[in-house]
C-alpha cells in the first residue's frame, strides 16, 4: 500500500471530519464496519513454551486495549512466533517481520487497527422493480408525429 495509512473511522468522527468528507458518510461507514466477536482463545497446545508465553503476553496487551478479536487468533500466534525469533536472533529481517505482525494487530498504533467495512446491500434490483411497477406518465408536450402533423396542416 502506498502513502499514509488511513485514520480509523472512529478517529475521523472524533476529530470532527478534518478531511471534509461529510459526517453522514463517516457515520454510514462506521455503521458498515463488520462486528467481530471479541476475546482470544488460549494458546495452541502444540506450540513451544516460549511461544505460548509470548502469545499470552500479546493476548493480555490486546485485551487491555480492547483489540482482542477471535479472527486475529492466527495472526497473534504468528506474531508470538515472530517475536520469539526476533528476541533470539535480533536480526533486521526477524525484527521487521515481528513489527509487521504487531502492526497488523494494532499494537503499533490505532491507525493499524482498521476494520474492513462490508459492502452496501444491493438495492438496484429493488429500485428497478419499483420504477417498473409505477404507471407511466403521459408526456405533456406533443409527440414528434403530432408536431409534424400540426406543421403540415398549418402550411397546407
VOSE-703773 format. One record per residue: x, y, z of N, C-alpha, C, O in turn; residue in three letters; chain. Coordinates in steps of 0.2 Angstrom, whole numbers, always signed. Layout:
BEGIN
n_xx; n_yy; n_zz; ca_xx; ca_yy; ca_zz; c_xx; c_yy; c_zz; o_xx; o_yy; o_zz; zake; vexvo
X; Y; Z; X; Y; Z; X; Y; Z; X; Y; Z; ala; A .
...
//
This chain:
BEGIN
n_xx; n_yy; n_zz; ca_xx; ca_yy; ca_zz; c_xx; c_yy; c_zz; o_xx; o_yy; o_zz; zake; vexvo
+4; -6; +0; +0; +0; +0; +4; +6; +0; +9; +7; +4; unk; A .
+3; +11; -4; +7; +17; -5; +4; +22; +0; -2; +23; +1; unk; A .
+8; +27; +2; +5; +33; +6; +4; +31; +13; +6; +26; +15; unk; A .
+1; +36; +16; -1; +35; +23; -6; +30; +24; -11; +30; +20; unk; A .
-6; +27; +30; -12; +23; +31; -18; +27; +33; -17; +32; +37; unk; A .
-24; +25; +31; -30; +30; +33; -31; +30; +40; -30; +25; +44; unk; A .
-34; +35; +43; -36; +35; +50; -42; +31; +51; -46; +31; +46; unk; A .
-43; +28; +57; -49; +24; +58; -55; +29; +58; -54; +35; +60; unk; A .
-61; +26; +56; -67; +30; +56; -68; +33; +63; -71; +39; +63; unk; A .
-67; +30; +68; -68; +32; +75; -64; +39; +76; -67; +44; +79; unk; A .
-58; +39; +74; -54; +44; +75; -56; +50; +70; -56; +56; +73; unk; A .
-58; +49; +64; -61; +54; +60; -67; +57; +63; -68; +63; +62; unk; A .
-72; +53; +66; -78; +56; +69; -76; +60; +75; -79; +65; +76; unk; A .
-71; +58; +79; -69; +61; +85; -66; +68; +83; -66; +73; +87; unk; A .
-62; +68; +77; -59; +74; +75; -63; +79; +72; -61; +85; +71; unk; A .
-69; +77; +71; -74; +82; +68; -74; +82; +60; -75; +88; +57; unk; A .
-72; +77; +57; -71; +77; +50; -66; +82; +47; -68; +86; +43; unk; A .
-60; +81; +48; -55; +86; +46; -54; +85; +38; -52; +90; +35; unk; A .
-56; +80; +35; -55; +79; +28; -61; +82; +24; -61; +81; +18; unk; A .
-66; +84; +28; -72; +87; +25; -75; +82; +20; -78; +83; +15; unk; A .
-76; +76; +23; -79; +70; +19; -86; +70; +20; -90; +67; +16; unk; A .
-89; +73; +26; -96; +73; +27; -97; +68; +33; -95; +62; +33; unk; A .
-100; +71; +38; -101; +67; +44; -106; +61; +43; -106; +56; +46; unk; A .
-111; +63; +38; -116; +57; +37; -112; +51; +33; -114; +46; +35; unk; A .
-108; +53; +29; -104; +47; +26; -99; +44; +31; -99; +38; +30; unk; A .
-96; +47; +35; -92; +44; +40; -96; +40; +45; -94; +34; +47; unk; A .
-102; +42; +47; -107; +38; +51; -109; +32; +48; -110; +27; +51; unk; A .
-110; +33; +41; -113; +27; +37; -107; +22; +37; -108; +16; +37; unk; A .
-101; +24; +36; -95; +20; +35; -94; +16; +42; -92; +10; +42; unk; A .
-95; +20; +47; -94; +17; +54; -100; +11; +55; -98; +6; +58; unk; A .
-106; +13; +52; -111; +8; +53; -110; +1; +49; -112; -4; +50; unk; A .
-106; +2; +44; -105; -3; +39; -99; -8; +41; -97; -13; +38; unk; A .
-95; -5; +46; -89; -9; +49; -92; -16; +51; -97; -16; +55; unk; A .
-88; -21; +50; -90; -28; +52; -89; -28; +60; -84; -26; +62; unk; A .
-94; -31; +63; -93; -33; +70; -91; -40; +71; -94; -45; +69; unk; A .
-85; -41; +75; -82; -47; +76; -82; -49; +83; -82; -44; +87; unk; A .
-83; -55; +85; -83; -57; +92; -76; -55; +95; -71; -56; +92; unk; A .
-76; -53; +101; -70; -51; +105; -68; -57; +109; -71; -62; +110; unk; A .
-62; -56; +111; -58; -61; +115; -54; -66; +111; -56; -68; +105; unk; A .
-49; -69; +114; -45; -73; +111; -45; -80; +115; -45; -80; +121; unk; A .
-44; -86; +111; -44; -92; +115; -37; -93; +118; -32; -89; +117; unk; A .
-36; -98; +121; -29; -100; +124; -24; -101; +119; -26; -103; +113; unk; A .
-18; -101; +121; -13; -103; +115; -13; -110; +113; -15; -114; +117; unk; A .
-11; -111; +107; -11; -118; +105; -7; -123; +109; -1; -121; +111; unk; A .
-9; -129; +110; -5; -133; +115; +1; -136; +112; +5; -138; +115; unk; A .
+1; -136; +105; +7; -139; +102; +13; -134; +101; +18; -136; +98; unk; A .
+12; -128; +103; +17; -123; +102; +22; -123; +108; +20; -126; +113; unk; A .
+28; -122; +107; +34; -122; +112; +32; -117; +118; +28; -112; +117; unk; A .
+35; -118; +123; +33; -114; +129; +34; -107; +129; +30; -103; +131; unk; A .
+40; -105; +125; +41; -98; +125; +36; -95; +120; +35; -89; +121; unk; A .
+34; -98; +115; +29; -95; +110; +22; -95; +114; +19; -90; +113; unk; A .
+21; -100; +118; +14; -99; +122; +15; -93; +127; +10; -90; +128; unk; A .
+21; -92; +130; +21; -86; +135; +20; -80; +131; +17; -75; +133; unk; A .
+24; -79; +125; +23; -73; +121; +16; -72; +119; +13; -66; +118; unk; A .
+12; -78; +117; +5; -77; +115; +1; -74; +121; -3; -70; +120; unk; A .
+2; -77; +127; -1; -74; +132; +0; -67; +134; -4; -63; +136; unk; A .
+6; -65; +133; +8; -58; +134; +4; -53; +128; +2; -48; +130; unk; A .
+4; -56; +122; +1; -52; +117; -7; -52; +118; -10; -47; +117; unk; A .
-9; -58; +120; -16; -58; +122; -18; -53; +127; -23; -50; +127; unk; A .
-14; -53; +133; -15; -48; +138; -15; -41; +136; -20; -37; +138; unk; A .
-10; -39; +131; -10; -32; +129; -16; -31; +124; -19; -25; +125; unk; A .
-18; -35; +120; -24; -34; +116; -30; -33; +120; -34; -29; +118; unk; A .
-31; -38; +125; -37; -37; +129; -37; -31; +133; -43; -28; +134; unk; A .
-32; -29; +135; -31; -22; +139; -33; -16; +135; -36; -12; +137; unk; A .
-32; -17; +128; -33; -11; +124; -40; -12; +120; -41; -9; +115; unk; A .
-43; -18; +122; -50; -19; +118; -49; -21; +111; -53; -19; +107; unk; A .
-43; -24; +109; -42; -25; +102; -42; -33; +101; -40; -35; +95; unk; A .
-43; -37; +106; -43; -44; +105; -49; -46; +102; -55; -46; +104; unk; A .
-48; -49; +96; -54; -52; +92; -53; -59; +90; -47; -61; +88; unk; A .
-58; -63; +90; -57; -70; +88; -54; -71; +81; -49; -76; +80; unk; A .
-55; -68; +76; -52; -69; +69; -45; -68; +69; -41; -70; +65; unk; A .
-42; -64; +74; -35; -62; +75; -31; -68; +78; -25; -67; +79; unk; A .
-34; -74; +80; -30; -79; +83; -24; -81; +79; -19; -82; +82; unk; A .
-25; -82; +73; -19; -85; +69; -13; -80; +69; -7; -81; +69; unk; A .
-15; -73; +68; -11; -68; +67; -7; -67; +74; -1; -66; +74; unk; A .
-11; -68; +80; -7; -67; +86; -2; -73; +87; +3; -72; +90; unk; A .
-4; -79; +85; +0; -85; +86; +7; -83; +81; +12; -85; +84; unk; A .
+6; -81; +75; +11; -80; +71; +16; -74; +74; +22; -74; +73; unk; A .
+12; -69; +76; +16; -63; +79; +20; -66; +85; +26; -63; +86; unk; A .
+17; -70; +89; +21; -73; +95; +27; -77; +93; +33; -76; +95; unk; A .
+27; -81; +87; +32; -84; +84; +38; -79; +82; +44; -80; +83; unk; A .
+35; -74; +78; +40; -69; +76; +43; -65; +81; +49; -64; +81; unk; A .
+40; -64; +87; +43; -60; +92; +48; -65; +96; +54; -62; +98; unk; A .
+47; -71; +97; +52; -75; +100; +58; -76; +95; +64; -76; +98; unk; A .
+57; -77; +89; +63; -77; +84; +67; -70; +84; +73; -70; +84; unk; A .
+63; -65; +84; +66; -58; +84; +71; -57; +91; +76; -54; +90; unk; A .
+68; -60; +96; +72; -59; +103; +78; -64; +102; +83; -62; +105; unk; A .
+77; -70; +99; +83; -74; +99; +88; -71; +94; +94; -71; +96; unk; A .
+86; -70; +88; +91; -68; +83; +93; -60; +83; +99; -59; +81; unk; A .
+89; -56; +84; +90; -49; +84; +93; -46; +77; +97; -42; +77; unk; A .
+90; -50; +72; +92; -48; +65; +87; -43; +62; +81; -43; +65; unk; A .
+89; -39; +57; +84; -35; +54; +78; -38; +51; +72; -35; +52; unk; A .
+79; -44; +48; +73; -47; +45; +68; -49; +50; +62; -48; +49; unk; A .
+71; -52; +55; +66; -55; +60; +63; -50; +64; +57; -50; +66; unk; A .
+66; -44; +65; +63; -38; +69; +58; -35; +64; +52; -33; +67; unk; A .
+59; -34; +58; +54; -32; +53; +48; -36; +53; +42; -34; +52; unk; A .
+49; -43; +53; +43; -47; +52; +39; -47; +59; +33; -46; +58; unk; A .
+42; -46; +65; +38; -46; +71; +35; -39; +71; +29; -39; +73; unk; A .
+38; -34; +69; +35; -27; +69; +29; -27; +64; +24; -24; +65; unk; A .
+29; -31; +58; +24; -31; +53; +18; -34; +57; +12; -32; +56; unk; A .
+19; -40; +60; +13; -43; +63; +10; -39; +69; +4; -39; +70; unk; A .
+15; -36; +73; +12; -32; +78; +8; -26; +75; +3; -23; +78; unk; A .
+10; -23; +70; +7; -18; +67; +0; -20; +64; -5; -16; +65; unk; A .
+0; -26; +61; -7; -29; +59; -12; -30; +65; -18; -29; +64; unk; A .
-9; -31; +71; -13; -32; +77; -15; -26; +80; -20; -26; +84; unk; A .
-12; -20; +78; -14; -14; +81; -10; -12; +87; -12; -8; +91; unk; A .
-4; -16; +88; +0; -14; +94; +5; -9; +92; +9; -7; +96; unk; A .
+5; -6; +86; +10; -1; +84; +6; +6; +83; +9; +10; +80; unk; A .
+0; +6; +85; -4; +12; +85; -11; +10; +82; -12; +5; +79; unk; A .
-16; +15; +83; -23; +13; +82; -24; +14; +74; -29; +11; +72; unk; A .
-20; +17; +71; -21; +18; +63; -20; +11; +60; -24; +10; +55; unk; A .
-16; +6; +63; -15; +0; +60; -21; -5; +62; -21; -11; +60; unk; A .
-26; -2; +66; -32; -7; +68; -38; -5; +64; -43; -5; +67; unk; A .
-37; -4; +58; -43; -3; +53; -47; -9; +53; -45; -15; +52; unk; A .
-54; -8; +52; -59; -14; +51; -61; -13; +44; -62; -8; +42; unk; A .
-62; -19; +41; -65; -18; +34; -72; -17; +34; -76; -21; +38; unk; A .
-75; -13; +30; -82; -12; +30; -85; -16; +25; -82; -18; +20; unk; A .
-91; -18; +27; -94; -23; +22; -97; -19; +16; -99; -13; +17; unk; A .
-99; -22; +11; -102; -18; +5; -109; -16; +7; -112; -19; +11; unk; A .
-111; -11; +4; -118; -9; +5; -123; -14; +1; -121; -17; -4; unk; A .
-128; -15; +4; -133; -20; +1; -135; -18; -6; -136; -12; -7; unk; A .
-136; -23; -10; -138; -21; -17; -145; -20; -17; -149; -24; -17; unk; A .
-147; -13; -19; -154; -11; -19; -156; -10; -26; -161; -7; -27; unk; A .
-151; -11; -31; -153; -8; -38; -158; -12; -41; -163; -9; -44; unk; A .
-159; -19; -39; -165; -23; -42; -171; -20; -39; -176; -20; -42; unk; A .
-171; -19; -32; -177; -17; -29; -179; -10; -32; -185; -9; -33; unk; A .
-175; -5; -33; -176; +1; -36; -179; +0; -43; -184; +4; -45; unk; A .
-176; -4; -47; -178; -5; -54; -185; -8; -54; -189; -6; -58; unk; A .
-187; -13; -49; -193; -16; -49; -199; -10; -47; -204; -10; -49; unk; A .
-197; -6; -42; -201; -1; -40; -203; +4; -46; -208; +6; -47; unk; A .
-197; +6; -50; -198; +10; -55; -203; +7; -61; -207; +10; -63; unk; A .
-202; +1; -62; -206; -3; -67; -213; -4; -65; -217; -4; -69; unk; A .
-214; -4; -59; -221; -6; -56; -225; +1; -56; -231; +0; -56; unk; A .
-222; +6; -57; -226; +13; -57; -229; +14; -64; -225; +12; -69; unk; A .
-235; +16; -64; -238; +18; -71; -234; +23; -75; -231; +28; -71; unk; A .
-234; +23; -81; -230; +28; -85; -234; +34; -85; -241; +34; -86; unk; A .
-231; +40; -85; -235; +46; -86; -235; +48; -93; -230; +47; -97; unk; A .
-240; +51; -95; -241; +54; -102; -236; +60; -102; -236; +64; -98; unk; A .
-233; +61; -108; -229; +67; -109; -234; +72; -110; -239; +72; -113; unk; A .
-232; +78; -107; -237; +84; -108; -236; +87; -115; -241; +90; -117; unk; A .
-230; +87; -117; -229; +90; -124; -231; +85; -129; -232; +79; -128; unk; A .
-232; +88; -135; -235; +83; -141; -229; +79; -143; -223; +81; -143; unk; A .
-231; +73; -146; -226; +69; -149; -223; +72; -155; -226; +77; -158; unk; A .
-218; +69; -158; -215; +72; -164; -220; +71; -170; -220; +76; -174; unk; A .
-223; +66; -170; -228; +65; -176; -234; +70; -176; -236; +72; -181; unk; A .
-236; +71; -170; -241; +76; -169; -239; +83; -171; -242; +87; -174; unk; A .
-232; +85; -169; -230; +91; -171; -229; +92; -178; -231; +97; -181; unk; A .
-227; +86; -182; -226; +86; -189; -233; +87; -192; -234; +91; -197; unk; A .
-238; +84; -190; -245; +84; -192; -247; +91; -192; -251; +94; -196; unk; A .
-246; +94; -186; -248; +101; -185; -245; +106; -189; -248; +111; -191; unk; A .
-239; +105; -191; -235; +110; -195; -238; +109; -202; -238; +114; -206; unk; A .
-239; +103; -204; -241; +101; -211; -248; +105; -212; -250; +107; -217; unk; A .
-253; +104; -207; -259; +107; -208; -259; +114; -208; -263; +118; -211; unk; A .
-254; +117; -204; -254; +125; -204; -251; +127; -211; -253; +132; -213; unk; A .
-246; +123; -214; -243; +125; -220; -248; +124; -226; -248; +128; -231; unk; A .
-252; +119; -226; -257; +117; -231; -263; +120; -231; -268; +119; -235; unk; A .
//
